[in-house]
Amino acid sequence: MHLFEPEVKRELLDRLAGEQIPLFLDYDGTLTPIVDDPSQAVLDERMRELLASLAERHSVALVSGRDLPTLQGFARLEQVYYAGSHGFDIAGPGGLKQRNAEGEACVEELDKAQAELEGRLANIAGWALERKAFALAVHFRHVAEGEREQLAATVQEIVAAHPKLRLGHGKMVFELQPDVPWDKGRAVLWLLEALGLDKPGVTPLYLGDDWTDEDAFKALQGKGIGIFVGELERETAAQYQLSSVEEVKQFFELLLQEGQ
Ligand SMILES: O=P(O)(O)OC[C@H]1O[C@H](O[C@H]2O[C@H](CO)[C@@H](O)[C@H](O)[C@H]2O)[C@H](O)[C@@H](O)[C@@H]1O
C-alpha cells in the first residue's frame, strides 16, 4: 500500500497519533540513492537536517550493512544510534556499545575468506571487496555480465568451505557474514529493549529497501510498522511502501509537520 495514497496516509497517521515512534532506518537505498561507487553514497544536507530534527523528538537508529565507522562518518549525527555490519556492531549516545559476541568468534574466519576471495577472484575485472568488522561485501556492479556466474560460483565455494560463514545478497553485492542467529531484525529488537522502548504506547517504524531489511520488517510484525522503499518487484513483509529516497524525505517532513 503506497503510503501517500490519501486514505493510507490518514490511516497511518491515525495509528501513530499519541504514540512514541522510534525510527529505525536503513542507509543505502533508503536515506541515499543507490550509486555506482559505494564510497560516494553520501547523505545530502536536506536528509541530514531532517534526521537531526527527527532525532530531537524521537529515538532514531540507522541500521545498515555498512561498517559502523563508515556509517557514523556518512551520517555525522551525534544524537543518533547506529547498528553497523547488519546489526552486529551497535553504538549510540550515552556510551551505548554492543558487539555480537558470537559474531566476534567468526572474525578470523572472515579474514581467511577475504584472503581467499582476493586470491581466487584476481582474474576477474571490476569486482570490489568492502571489508566490514563483521561482514565482507563482494560488489559485482562493474563486473562484465559474462563473468558474474564465475564470480558467484567462486564466492559460493569459498562460503561453503567456511561453515562459520553464511552468504547473503543485496543490490549487486554478495555479503559474507557470521552464520549466527543475528540480523537487522534482532538488532532492532535489542535496541528497543536497551532503550526501554519495548512497551505499549510505542510504535516503532522501520524503513528499508533491501533483502536484509526483511528481517527487521518481520521482527516488528505485531509490534511496529515496516515501510518498504523503492519499486515493489517482489514480496515484502513491510505493510507500506514509499517509492524513492525523495519520498522518504517527504514522509519525514510529514511526520515533523504532524508533530509526530
Ligand atoms: O543495509 P544498507 O544500509 O542498505 O547497506 C547495504 C549495502 O549497501 C552498500 O552497497 C549498496 O549500495 C552502494 C551505494 O549505493 C552500491 O554501489 C552497491 O551496489 C549496493 O550493493 C554498501 O556498500 C554495503 O556495504 C552494504 O552492505
The ligand as an SDF file (V2000), in Angstrom:
LIG
                    3D

 27 28  0  0  0  0  0  0  0  0999 V2000
   21.9540   -2.0470    4.8220 O   0  0  0  0  0  0  0  0  0  0  0  0
   22.2510   -0.9390    3.8680 P   0  0  0  0  0  0  0  0  0  0  0  0
   22.4910    0.3870    4.5290 O   0  0  0  0  0  0  0  0  0  0  0  0
   21.2180   -0.8380    2.7670 O   0  0  0  0  0  0  0  0  0  0  0  0
   23.6220   -1.3470    3.1580 O   0  0  0  0  0  0  0  0  0  0  0  0
   23.6320   -2.4300    2.2290 C   0  0  0  0  0  0  0  0  0  0  0  0
   24.9170   -2.3750    1.4490 C   0  0  0  0  0  0  0  0  0  0  0  0
   24.9500   -1.0720    0.8620 O   0  0  0  0  0  0  0  0  0  0  0  0
   26.1200   -0.6870    0.1220 C   0  0  0  0  0  0  0  0  0  0  0  0
   26.0830   -1.3170   -1.1370 O   0  0  0  0  0  0  0  0  0  0  0  0
   24.9600   -0.9400   -1.9100 C   0  0  0  0  0  0  0  0  0  0  0  0
   24.9500    0.4900   -2.1100 O   0  0  0  0  0  0  0  0  0  0  0  0
   26.0670    1.0050   -2.8840 C   0  0  0  0  0  0  0  0  0  0  0  0
   25.9700    2.5310   -2.9040 C   0  0  0  0  0  0  0  0  0  0  0  0
   24.7220    2.9590   -3.3830 O   0  0  0  0  0  0  0  0  0  0  0  0
   26.0340    0.3760   -4.2750 C   0  0  0  0  0  0  0  0  0  0  0  0
   27.1230    0.8550   -5.0640 O   0  0  0  0  0  0  0  0  0  0  0  0
   26.1050   -1.1490   -4.1510 C   0  0  0  0  0  0  0  0  0  0  0  0
   25.9820   -1.7560   -5.4330 O   0  0  0  0  0  0  0  0  0  0  0  0
   24.9740   -1.6610   -3.2560 C   0  0  0  0  0  0  0  0  0  0  0  0
   25.0980   -3.0640   -3.0230 O   0  0  0  0  0  0  0  0  0  0  0  0
   27.3680   -0.9920    0.8940 C   0  0  0  0  0  0  0  0  0  0  0  0
   28.4810   -0.7760    0.0580 O   0  0  0  0  0  0  0  0  0  0  0  0
   27.3890   -2.3690    1.5400 C   0  0  0  0  0  0  0  0  0  0  0  0
   28.4920   -2.5000    2.4010 O   0  0  0  0  0  0  0  0  0  0  0  0
   26.1170   -2.5410    2.3630 C   0  0  0  0  0  0  0  0  0  0  0  0
   26.1030   -3.8080    2.9770 O   0  0  0  0  0  0  0  0  0  0  0  0
  1  2  2  0
  2  3  1  0
  2  4  1  0
  2  5  1  0
  5  6  1  0
  6  7  1  0
  7  8  1  0
  7 26  1  0
  8  9  1  0
  9 10  1  0
  9 22  1  0
 10 11  1  0
 11 12  1  0
 11 20  1  0
 12 13  1  0
 13 14  1  0
 13 16  1  0
 14 15  1  0
 16 17  1  0
 16 18  1  0
 18 19  1  0
 18 20  1  0
 20 21  1  0
 22 23  1  0
 22 24  1  0
 24 25  1  0
 24 26  1  0
 26 27  1  0
M  END
$$$$
